[in-house]
Each structure stands twice: as C-alpha cells, then as structure tokens.
C-alpha cells in the first residue's frame, strides 16, 4: 500500500449518494457528493513553522466528500480516490 503525503486521503468510493437522512439532494449536488471508506491517511497539512497539523480523519472512517474525476487511480486492481482533508464534507454513520 502506498502512503499519501500531507493532508491527502485515499478513499474506496461507495455508490453515489442521492439522499441523506430524509433530505433528498438536488441533481447538481448528486453529481459531486460521494461516500466512501478511508483506506489511507497522510501525516497532516504542513504548517509554516515546519510542523504538521494532525488529521481529523482516520483509516476506517466512512465519509461524504466531493471530488474531481481525474483524482481516481487503481491500486492492486481496486479503484481509489485521492482527496484532501478539506474535501471531506462529513462522517457517515
């Protein structure tokens, strides 16, 4: 397994989300909102003082996120998405 750098996260994507709880998402949000399970997490965003800001996302978390289509790649035959911590919208129960 490869390890992401800085505040990057590798996610195994689930089927696209069309509904959160009792809220139905509009078509435009359905095109950009996805769910997945975090499979790898970087050490955190680099700060100006040389340190890292710790990540709030951890391996195994189920999250909602937005992403661009060119951020996907295959690793060991599995398609993963590479996103930044800022792209995470929230955790999924």
Kinemage of the C-alpha trace (Angstrom):
@kinemage 1
@onewidth
@group {chain A} dominant
@subgroup {mainchain}
@vectorlist {calphas} color= white
{ca unk a 1} P 0.000 0.000 0.000
{ca unk a 2} L 1.240 3.486 -0.773
{ca unk a 3} L 1.045 6.234 1.820
{ca unk a 4} L -0.448 9.644 0.982
{ca unk a 5} L 1.509 12.852 1.614
{ca unk a 6} L 0.478 15.885 3.665
{ca unk a 7} L -3.323 16.201 4.074
{ca unk a 8} L -4.255 13.736 1.337
{ca unk a 9} L -6.644 10.826 1.917
{ca unk a 10} L -7.200 7.669 -0.155
{ca unk a 11} L -10.841 6.580 -0.234
{ca unk a 12} L -12.637 3.473 -1.531
{ca unk a 13} L -15.778 5.010 -3.039
{ca unk a 14} L -19.286 3.648 -2.439
{ca unk a 15} L -22.271 4.197 -4.736
{ca unk a 16} L -23.192 7.898 -5.210
{ca unk a 17} L -25.407 9.440 -2.521
{ca unk a 18} L -28.854 10.674 -3.543
{ca unk a 19} L -30.367 11.077 -0.061
{ca unk a 20} L -29.003 11.984 3.377
{ca unk a 21} L -31.464 11.021 6.101
{ca unk a 22} L -34.795 12.460 4.979
{ca unk a 23} L -33.180 15.163 2.791
{ca unk a 24} L -33.208 14.458 -0.945
{ca unk a 25} L -30.249 16.107 -2.651
{ca unk a 26} L -30.793 18.203 -5.781
{ca unk a 27} L -29.371 16.907 -9.081
{ca unk a 28} L -26.390 19.269 -9.010
{ca unk a 29} L -25.322 18.011 -5.549
{ca unk a 30} L -25.760 14.370 -6.617
{ca unk a 31} L -23.122 14.866 -9.298
{ca unk a 32} L -20.478 15.987 -6.809
{ca unk a 33} L -21.299 14.243 -3.496
{ca unk a 34} L -19.941 10.765 -2.822
{ca unk a 35} L -19.441 8.375 0.089
{ca unk a 36} L -16.550 6.078 0.804
{ca unk a 37} L -14.317 4.384 3.338
{ca unk a 38} L -10.907 5.850 4.175
{ca unk a 39} L -8.112 3.348 3.400
{ca unk a 40} L -5.021 5.572 3.962
{ca unk a 41} L -4.299 8.968 5.548
{ca unk a 42} L -1.295 11.292 5.257
{ca unk a 43} L 0.514 12.823 8.254
{ca unk a 44} L -1.321 16.177 8.048
{ca unk a 45} L -1.061 19.579 6.403
{ca unk a 46} L 2.373 21.190 6.617
{ca unk a 47} L 2.394 24.397 8.671
{ca unk a 48} L 4.598 27.460 8.143
{ca unk a 49} L 6.620 26.603 11.276
{ca unk a 50} L 7.617 23.236 9.761
{ca unk a 51} L 5.239 21.086 11.819
{ca unk a 52} L 2.125 19.208 10.701
{ca unk a 53} L -1.494 19.872 11.643
{ca unk a 54} L -2.886 16.482 12.784
{ca unk a 55} L -5.556 14.839 10.623
{ca unk a 56} L -9.103 14.537 11.980
{ca unk a 57} L -9.934 11.731 9.510
{ca unk a 58} L -8.676 8.222 10.297
{ca unk a 59} L -8.418 4.929 8.420
{ca unk a 60} L -11.755 3.091 8.523
{ca unk a 61} L -13.893 6.252 8.746
{ca unk a 62} L -16.892 6.405 6.417
{ca unk a 63} L -17.123 9.886 4.898
{ca unk a 64} L -19.039 12.067 2.423
{ca unk a 65} L -16.899 14.069 0.021
{ca unk a 66} L -16.794 15.955 -3.261
{ca unk a 67} L -14.051 15.175 -5.803
{ca unk a 68} L -12.876 15.718 -9.357
{ca unk a 69} L -12.996 12.744 -11.740
{ca unk a 70} L -9.256 12.903 -12.510
{ca unk a 71} L -8.404 12.185 -8.861
{ca unk a 72} L -9.043 8.433 -9.193
{ca unk a 73} L -6.412 5.725 -9.618
{ca unk a 74} L -6.116 1.941 -9.474
{ca unk a 75} L -4.045 0.147 -6.849
{ca unk a 76} L -3.928 -3.652 -6.778
{ca unk a 77} L -6.970 -3.768 -9.085
{ca unk a 78} L -9.048 -1.542 -6.789
{ca unk a 79} L -10.172 1.958 -7.743
{ca unk a 80} L -9.328 4.579 -5.117
{ca unk a 81} L -9.969 8.313 -4.929
{ca unk a 82} L -7.320 10.760 -3.698
{ca unk a 83} L -8.794 13.791 -1.912
{ca unk a 84} L -7.587 16.427 0.535
{ca unk a 85} L -8.943 16.675 4.057
{ca unk a 86} L -10.701 19.929 3.073
{ca unk a 87} L -12.790 17.969 0.507
{ca unk a 88} L -14.433 15.917 3.287
{ca unk a 89} L -17.971 17.122 3.945
{ca unk a 90} L -18.666 14.927 6.985
{ca unk a 91} L -18.723 11.490 8.559
{ca unk a 92} L -21.396 8.920 7.686
{ca unk a 93} L -22.974 6.745 10.406
